[in-house]
Structures are given as C-alpha cells and as structure tokens.
Amino acid sequence: TEHYLFTGWILYADLHRHINLADITVAPFLLTPTANTAECAKIIDYLSQGKPVIATKGQGVCSLYGDHLHYIGAGDSAGFFKQVDYLFANPPTEEKSQKLRQLALMFDAPALMAHEMKIISEYLKNPKQDFRHYDYIPANLLDDK
C-alpha cells in the first residue's frame, strides 16, 4: 500500500480535498444492463478537480466522455494496471487538466447529487420499490448549446 490509499467512506464535503491528493482516479463498476447505459456520478467529481480517470468502458460513460477518460473492460485487471502505468508515465498537462474541469461543468452536479439523495431516501423507506422511474437527465444536458 505504499502507492495506494483506500480511505473508506468520507464525508462528501471532504471529497474534493481527497481527490486533489490523488494522481489518478478510478471509477470501476459492474457492467449491468443499467450501468452499461448510465453515467457514473463520481466521474464528475474527479473531472471537476482536473484528475485523469480510469473507468469501466460502458456505453453511457463512453458516449458522455469520449476520449477524455481512460477505459478498461469490466474485470480487466491487466488493462487497469496498463492504464495506471501509462498515466504515471504521462501525467496530464495543466491544459489537459483544465479541459477535464471544463468537461465537468457541462453537468449540473448539485442537481445530480440532490436527485441521488432523493433516491437513497426513498430506498431506505421502501427497498423493494422499482427505482427505474427515477431516471434523470439534467436539463442542461438536453440543451443544444
């Protein structure tokens, strides 16, 4: 663990301070039919700090972020370490970090987080409920601007 720090759960208010300590951020997820077409919200937090992201290659994430992320197949540990080695050998320039920050601004992060809190609250009240009706696309992502 000389090069890795697993913090466990931290307060959201402290998240950006922790992200700023990182050289590389990671957004792995299991590719289910829903996850394959979804956006991974923590990626927005990582990008807002200008950090390179290694993420599971899902259709939703790829369509939103294109070549701004470093992708791995689900369960591809060799691919993961290849991306880690690449990013340590080629850290992002300040210009690249700024582009990542600009990409994060496309998303209305406070609205996304409020919506996630609503889903969590509803789940705690009724864990057997079908939550697919909570799908949400922020209005600014629908703009053609």
NUPANU-656045 format. One line per 2 residues: number of its first residue (from 1); their letters; for each residue x, y, z of N, C-alpha, C. Coordinates in pm, 1 decimal, decimal comma, padded with zeros to 6 digits. Layout:
N
NUM = A = X:Y:Z:X:Y:Z:X:Y:Z | ...
//
This chain:
145
1 = TE = 00081,5:-00120,1:00000,0:00000,0:00000,0:00000,0:00085,9:00126,6:00000,0 | 00207,8:00114,8:-00041,7:00298,2:00229,1:-00047,9:00248,2:00337,0:-00144,4
3 = HY = 00179,1:00297,0:-00251,3:00136,5:00391,7:-00354,0:-00014,9:00411,9:-00358,5 | -00088,3:00338,8:-00275,1:-00233,8:00345,2:-00280,6:-00287,8:00378,1:-00142,8
5 = LF = -00392,7:00456,2:-00142,1:-00458,2:00489,6:-00017,4:-00607,0:00463,9:-00033,9 | -00659,1:00371,6:00044,8:-00801,9:00343,7:00044,9:-00859,6:00407,8:00169,6
7 = TG = -00935,1:00513,2:00150,1:-00983,1:00592,9:00263,2:-01105,9:00534,6:00329,6 | -01180,0:00451,9:00258,0:-01309,9:00412,1:00309,5:-01406,3:00527,9:00289,0
9 = WI = -01517,4:00526,7:00360,2:-01619,0:00629,9:00343,7:-01567,2:00761,9:00398,4 | -01589,3:00868,7:00323,1:-01555,9:01003,2:00370,3:-01675,4:01094,4:00346,1
11 = LY = -01682,0:01202,9:00420,0:-01789,8:01299,6:00401,8:-01780,7:01362,3:00262,8 | -01894,5:01384,3:00200,0:-01893,8:01446,0:00067,6:-01827,2:01583,4:00071,9
13 = AD = -01843,7:01655,0:00181,1:-01782,4:01788,0:00195,1:-01630,0:01781,6:00189,9 | -01571,7:01666,8:00225,0:-01426,2:01648,6:00222,9:-01376,4:01583,4:00094,5
15 = LH = -01467,7:01543,0:00008,5:-01431,3:01464,3:-00109,8:-01329,7:01534,2:-00199,4 | -01352,7:01659,8:-00230,8:-01263,9:01728,4:-00324,9:-01122,6:01743,2:-00270,3
17 = RH = -01110,6:01759,1:-00139,9:-00977,3:01765,3:-00077,8:-00903,9:01632,7:-00098,2 | -00975,5:01522,0:-00082,7:-00915,4:01390,2:-00102,7:-00880,7:01366,8:-00249,8
19 = IN = -00970,0:01406,5:-00338,6:-00943,4:01388,8:-00482,4:-00818,6:01465,8:-00522,5 | -00800,3:01584,9:-00467,0:-00683,4:01666,0:-00501,9:-00551,9:01602,7:-00459,0
21 = LA = -00555,1:01509,9:-00365,7:-00434,5:01439,0:-00324,9:-00395,3:01329,4:-00424,0 | -00489,6:01290,5:-00507,7:-00467,7:01177,8:-00599,0:-00396,8:01219,8:-00727,1
23 = DI = -00318,1:01127,7:-00780,3:-00259,7:01145,0:-00913,6:-00354,0:01089,4:-01018,7 | -00423,3:00982,0:-00983,6:-00513,6:00911,0:-01074,5:-00641,0:00879,2:-00997,0
25 = TV = -00755,3:00887,5:-01063,8:-00881,2:00847,6:-01001,3:-00937,8:00728,6:-01077,7 | -01020,6:00651,9:-01008,6:-01070,4:00526,0:-01064,3:-01221,2:00518,3:-01045,1
27 = AP = -01291,2:00479,7:-01151,1:-01436,6:00463,2:-01145,8:-01474,3:00326,9:-01204,0 | -01445,0:00220,3:-01129,1:-01483,8:00087,2:-01177,3:-01629,4:00059,2:-01142,6
29 = FL = -01696,7:-00014,4:-01226,6:-01831,6:-00056,7:-01192,5:-01865,5:-00183,7:-01268,6 | -01956,9:-00260,3:-01213,4:-02004,3:-00382,6:-01274,2:-02092,5:-00345,7:-01392,2
31 = LT = -02068,1:-00404,5:-01506,7:-02148,0:-00371,8:-01625,7:-02277,1:-00452,6:-01627,3 | -02380,4:-00393,9:-01572,5:-02515,1:-00449,9:-01580,7:-02585,8:-00379,8:-01696,9
33 = PT = -02701,3:-00426,9:-01739,4:-02771,5:-00355,2:-01846,5:-02796,9:-00207,5:-01812,2 | -02827,9:-00177,0:-01686,6:-02849,9:-00038,0:-01647,1:-02718,2:00038,4:-01642,6
35 = AN = -02617,9:-00017,5:-01576,4:-02488,8:00051,4:-01562,5:-02422,1:00073,3:-01698,6 | -02444,1:-00015,1:-01792,8:-02382,2:-00001,0:-01924,4:-02428,0:00125,3:-01995,9
37 = TA = -02547,0:00171,2:-01965,4:-02600,7:00288,9:-02034,2:-02605,1:00412,0:-01944,5 | -02551,9:00401,0:-01823,9:-02561,6:00509,9:-01726,5:-02433,0:00591,0:-01718,5
39 = EC = -02443,9:00702,9:-01649,2:-02328,9:00786,9:-01617,4:-02288,7:00755,3:-01474,5 | -02161,8:00750,5:-01448,2:-02109,4:00724,8:-01313,8:-02083,7:00860,3:-01248,1
41 = AK = -02165,5:00898,5:-01149,1:-02163,1:01034,3:-01093,5:-02028,3:01074,4:-01035,1 | -01953,2:00978,9:-00979,6:-01825,9:01019,9:-00919,2:-01727,2:01070,1:-01024,0
43 = II = -01745,7:01033,5:-01149,9:-01657,7:01082,8:-01255,7:-01664,8:01235,1:-01263,7 | -01782,5:01291,6:-01244,6:-01797,7:01437,4:-01247,3:-01711,7:01500,9:-01138,8
45 = DY = -01711,8:01441,0:-01018,3:-01628,5:01493,4:-00909,5:-01480,7:01485,5:-00946,4 | -01439,7:01375,8:-01004,7:-01299,0:01359,3:-01043,4:-01260,2:01461,7:-01149,6
47 = LS = -01344,6:01476,6:-01250,3:-01314,9:01571,0:-01357,8:-01313,7:01714,7:-01307,4 | -01400,9:01745,6:-01212,3:-01407,3:01883,0:-01161,6:-01275,8:01924,4:-01095,5
49 = QG = -01195,7:01827,4:-01055,9:-01065,4:01855,6:-00996,7:-00952,1:01838,4:-01098,9 | -00988,5:01811,8:-01225,6:-00889,5:01801,2:-01331,8:-00806,8:01674,1:-01327,0
51 = KP = -00859,5:01569,5:-01265,2:-00784,9:01445,5:-01248,3:-00814,3:01346,7:-01360,7 | -00711,3:01273,9:-01405,9:-00737,2:01169,2:-01504,4:-00818,9:01057,5:-01440,6
53 = VI = -00905,9:00996,0:-01521,2:-00998,1:00894,6:-01471,6:-00979,6:00765,5:-01550,1 | -00964,2:00655,2:-01477,1:-00970,4:00522,0:-01535,7:-01109,7:00469,8:-01502,6
55 = AT = -01186,6:00434,6:-01605,1:-01325,6:00393,4:-01582,8:-01357,2:00266,7:-01660,7 | -01453,0:00191,8:-01609,1:-01505,5:00077,3:-01682,5:-01569,8:00128,3:-01810,7
57 = KG = -01545,0:00058,3:-01919,4:-01593,3:00101,5:-02050,7:-01738,9:00058,9:-02069,4 | -01828,9:00150,6:-02033,2:-01971,1:00130,0:-02054,1:-02019,1:00224,1:-02163,5
59 = QG = -02124,8:00189,4:-02232,2:-02174,4:00272,4:-02342,9:-02211,1:00413,1:-02298,3 | -02276,7:00425,3:-02183,3:-02317,9:00557,3:-02135,1:-02199,1:00645,8:-02104,7
61 = VC = -02102,4:00591,5:-02031,9:-01983,1:00668,6:-01995,7:-01905,9:00708,0:-02121,4 | -01889,0:00612,8:-02213,5:-01815,7:00642,9:-02337,7:-01886,1:00749,4:-02420,5
63 = SL = -02018,8:00743,7:-02426,3:-02090,8:00841,9:-02508,0:-02084,3:00982,3:-02446,5 | -02076,2:00991,1:-02315,0:-02067,8:01122,0:-02249,1:-01927,5:01180,4:-02249,2
65 = YG = -01828,0:01096,7:-02228,6:-01692,5:01147,5:-02206,7:-01596,0:01121,4:-02321,7 | -01633,4:01036,4:-02415,8:-01547,3:01010,2:-02531,0:-01406,1:00975,1:-02490,6
67 = DH = -01310,0:01037,6:-02554,9:-01169,7:01003,1:-02530,0:-01107,6:01082,7:-02415,0 | -01189,7:01145,0:-02331,8:-01137,2:01219,5:-02216,7:-01103,0:01128,2:-02099,3
69 = LH = -01155,5:01004,5:-02100,3:-01126,7:00908,9:-01993,5:-01035,5:00799,2:-02046,2 | -00983,9:00720,3:-01954,4:-00901,1:00604,0:-01987,0:-00984,4:00482,1:-01949,7
71 = YI = -01018,1:00399,3:-02048,4:-01115,4:00292,8:-02027,8:-01050,3:00156,4:-02009,8 | -01120,1:00073,7:-01931,3:-01083,1:-00066,7:-01915,6:-01209,8:-00149,6:-01928,7
73 = GA = -01194,6:-00273,0:-01970,6:-01307,8:-00364,8:-01973,0:-01342,7:-00406,8:-01830,9 | -01466,4:-00442,1:-01808,9:-01509,0:-00487,4:-01676,4:-01425,8:-00609,4:-01636,7
75 = GD = -01364,8:-00603,4:-01519,9:-01285,5:-00714,6:-01469,7:-01147,0:-00728,9:-01531,3 | -01104,2:-00633,1:-01611,6:-00975,3:-00641,4:-01681,2:-00864,4:-00581,4:-01594,6
77 = SA = -00811,6:-00660,6:-01501,3:-00708,9:-00608,7:-01411,1:-00579,2:-00577,0:-01485,2 | -00544,3:-00655,6:-01586,6:-00422,4:-00626,3:-01664,0:-00437,4:-00492,7:-01736,4
79 = GF = -00554,6:-00468,0:-01793,3:-00581,4:-00341,1:-01860,2:-00577,6:-00224,1:-01763,4 | -00626,9:-00248,9:-01641,4:-00623,0:-00144,9:-01538,1:-00479,1:-00104,4:-01508,4
81 = FK = -00393,0:-00202,4:-01482,3:-00253,9:-00170,5:-01448,0:-00179,2:-00109,9:-01566,0 | -00217,5:-00146,9:-01686,9:-00157,7:-00084,4:-01805,4:-00192,7:00065,1:-01808,9
83 = QV = -00319,1:00098,7:-01779,0:-00361,3:00239,0:-01775,5:-00291,8:00314,9:-01661,9 | -00277,7:00251,5:-01546,7:-00208,1:00315,2:-01433,9:-00064,7:00347,4:-01474,0
85 = DY = 00004,6:00248,6:-01531,1:00143,5:00270,8:-01574,6:00151,0:00384,4:-01676,2 | 00056,5:00385,5:-01769,8:00055,7:00490,8:-01872,3:00038,3:00629,1:-01807,7
87 = LF = -00056,7:00640,0:-01715,3:-00084,6:00770,3:-01654,6:00028,3:00818,6:-01564,1 | 00096,9:00727,0:-01497,4:00212,5:00769,3:-01417,9:00326,6:00813,9:-01508,1
89 = AN = 00340,6:00749,2:-01622,7:00446,7:00787,5:-01716,7:00410,0:00913,3:-01795,5 | 00281,5:00942,5:-01807,5:00232,2:01055,9:-01887,1:00129,3:01136,1:-01808,8
91 = PP = 00170,0:01203,4:-01702,5:00071,7:01280,0:-01624,0:00010,3:01390,8:-01710,4 | -00113,4:01428,7:-01679,0:-00179,2:01530,9:-01760,5:-00110,9:01666,9:-01745,9
93 = TE = -00107,3:01738,9:-01854,7:-00057,6:01876,1:-01850,9:-00162,7:01963,7:-01783,0 | -00126,3:02084,9:-01746,4:-00224,5:02176,2:-01687,7:-00334,8:02204,9:-01788,4
95 = EK = -00300,5:02211,5:-01917,2:-00401,3:02234,0:-02021,6:-00501,5:02119,0:-02025,8 | -00453,6:01995,3:-02016,3:-00543,2:01878,4:-02015,7:-00630,3:01880,0:-01890,0
97 = SQ = -00570,9:01911,7:-01776,1:-00648,7:01918,3:-01651,4:-00758,6:02023,8:-01661,2 | -00727,7:02135,6:-01723,6:-00827,8:02240,4:-01740,8:-00941,1:02193,1:-01831,5
99 = KL = -00908,9:02118,7:-01935,7:-01012,7:02063,9:-02024,2:-01103,4:01968,4:-01948,0 | -01045,7:01889,7:-01857,9:-01126,6:01798,4:-01777,3:-01219,3:01876,5:-01684,9
101 = RQ = -01169,2:01984,7:-01625,9:-01254,0:02069,4:-01540,5:-01369,3:02129,4:-01620,5 | -01340,8:02174,5:-01741,6:-01444,6:02231,4:-01827,9:-01549,2:02126,6:-01863,2
103 = LA = -01506,1:02003,6:-01885,8:-01599,2:01895,9:-01916,6:-01695,7:01874,1:-01800,3 | -01645,5:01880,4:-01677,9:-01730,9:01861,4:-01559,9:-01836,8:01969,9:-01549,0
105 = LM = -01807,0:02088,7:-01599,5:-01903,0:02199,1:-01590,8:-02026,9:02176,7:-01677,3 | -02019,9:02083,7:-01771,9:-02138,0:02051,9:-01854,5:-02250,8:01993,6:-01770,3
107 = FD = -02217,0:01939,3:-01655,1:-02314,1:01870,2:-01572,1:-02354,4:01957,0:-01454,5 | -02477,1:01948,5:-01416,7:-02528,8:02021,7:-01301,9:-02510,4:01932,8:-01179,5
109 = AP = -02388,5:01929,6:-01126,4:-02355,4:01838,4:-01017,6:-02445,9:01854,0:-00895,5 | -02477,7:01975,4:-00847,7:-02566,3:01984,7:-00730,5:-02703,2:01919,9:-00754,9
111 = AL = -02758,1:01938,5:-00873,9:-02887,9:01876,7:-00904,0:-02876,6:01724,9:-00907,9 | -02767,1:01674,8:-00964,3:-02746,8:01529,5:-00967,9:-02736,0:01472,8:-00826,8
113 = MA = -02659,7:01540,0:-00741,1:-02642,0:01491,4:-00604,3:-02773,6:01496,8:-00526,5 | -02851,2:01601,8:-00543,9:-02981,0:01611,7:-00476,3:-03073,1:01498,8:-00521,2
115 = HE = -03068,0:01467,5:-00650,2:-03151,0:01359,3:-00702,4:-03106,7:01224,1:-00645,1 | -02976,6:01203,2:-00635,0:-02927,4:01079,1:-00576,8:-02969,8:01066,0:-00430,9
117 = MK = -02966,7:01176,9:-00356,8:-03010,3:01172,9:-00217,1:-03159,1:01138,0:-00207,6 | -03237,8:01187,4:-00301,9:-03381,3:01154,4:-00304,7:-03399,6:01003,9:-00326,5
119 = II = -03323,7:00947,2:-00419,1:-03333,8:00804,1:-00446,8:-03293,5:00723,6:-00323,0 | -03184,4:00762,0:-00258,2:-03139,2:00690,5:-00138,8:-03243,7:00698,0:-00028,6
121 = SE = -03301,3:00815,1:-00009,0:-03404,5:00832,9:00093,2:-03525,2:00744,2:00064,7 | -03568,0:00742,2:-00061,1:-03682,6:00658,6:-00098,4:-03650,2:00510,6:-00082,2
123 = YL = -03527,7:00472,8:-00113,7:-03487,4:00332,8:-00098,1:-03492,9:00291,1:00048,7 | -03445,0:00378,0:00135,9:-03445,6:00344,7:00277,7:-03587,6:00327,8:00330,0
125 = KN = -03681,9:00400,1:00271,3:-03821,5:00387,0:00311,8:-03882,7:00257,9:00257,9 | -03844,9:00218,6:00135,3:-03905,5:00102,5:00070,7:-03804,2:00035,6:-00022,8
127 = PK = -03718,2:-00052,4:00030,6:-03612,5:-00112,2:-00050,7:-03662,4:-00204,7:-00162,7 | -03789,0:-00244,8:-00160,8:-03839,9:-00333,6:-00265,1:-03900,4:-00257,9:-00382,6
129 = QD = -03899,5:-00126,7:-00375,2:-03956,7:-00042,7:-00480,0:-03873,3:-00050,9:-00608,0 | -03937,1:-00039,7:-00723,0:-03868,1:-00033,1:-00852,2:-03823,5:00111,1:-00873,9
131 = FR = -03695,0:00133,1:-00878,3:-03640,9:00268,4:-00884,2:-03609,8:00315,4:-01025,5 | -03643,4:00236,6:-01125,5:-03611,8:00278,0:-01262,5:-03686,0:00404,0:-01304,2
133 = HY = -03798,9:00434,3:-01241,1:-03873,3:00555,3:-01276,7:-03803,2:00682,0:-01228,7 | -03694,6:00668,6:-01154,0:-03618,4:00784,8:-01109,3:-03511,8:00827,8:-01209,5
135 = DY = -03506,4:00764,3:-01326,6:-03407,2:00805,0:-01426,0:-03416,6:00954,7:-01447,0 | -03302,9:01016,5:-01460,7:-03296,6:01162,1:-01459,0:-03192,4:01210,3:-01557,4
137 = IP = -03228,6:01305,6:-01639,7:-03133,0:01370,7:-01728,0:-03143,9:01519,9:-01700,4 | -03037,3:01579,9:-01647,7:-03043,5:01724,7:-01619,2:-03075,5:01803,7:-01745,1
139 = AN = -03151,5:01910,3:-01728,4:-03194,9:01991,4:-01843,1:-03076,3:02044,5:-01923,5 | -02965,6:02077,9:-01856,3:-02853,1:02134,0:-01930,3:-02786,7:02032,4:-02023,6
141 = LL = -02810,5:01902,3:-02001,2:-02756,3:01801,6:-02092,2:-02842,3:01786,9:-02216,8 | -02963,2:01838,2:-02210,1:-03052,4:01830,7:-02324,9:-03038,9:01950,8:-02415,4
143 = DD = -02973,7:02057,0:-02366,3:-02955,3:02177,1:-02445,8:-02863,7:02149,2:-02565,5 | -02891,7:02213,6:-02675,4:-02808,6:02200,3:-02794,6:-02705,9:02310,8:-02803,8
145 = K = -02679,1:02377,9:-02694,9:-02586,6:02490,7:-02693,4:-02443,6:02444,7:-02702,8
//
